[in-house]
């Protein structure tokens, strides 16, 4: 993957918000695909529930106050 001038400029200027916006525009925008089925579950609400349950199982807090 080659950086373009915009990415390089934003990185050098420490513009993290602009950098990630440029990154997503260059490398991610064409690859985004919505899923309608996840783990055999259909529909937006069911897919959302699958994501929620997955991340509940794998989440580890960074501090002890959680």
Secondary structure, DSSP 8 states (H G I E B T S, - for coil): ----HHHHHHHHTT-HHHHHHHHIIIIIGGG----SEETTEESHHHHHHHHHHHHHHH---SSTT-
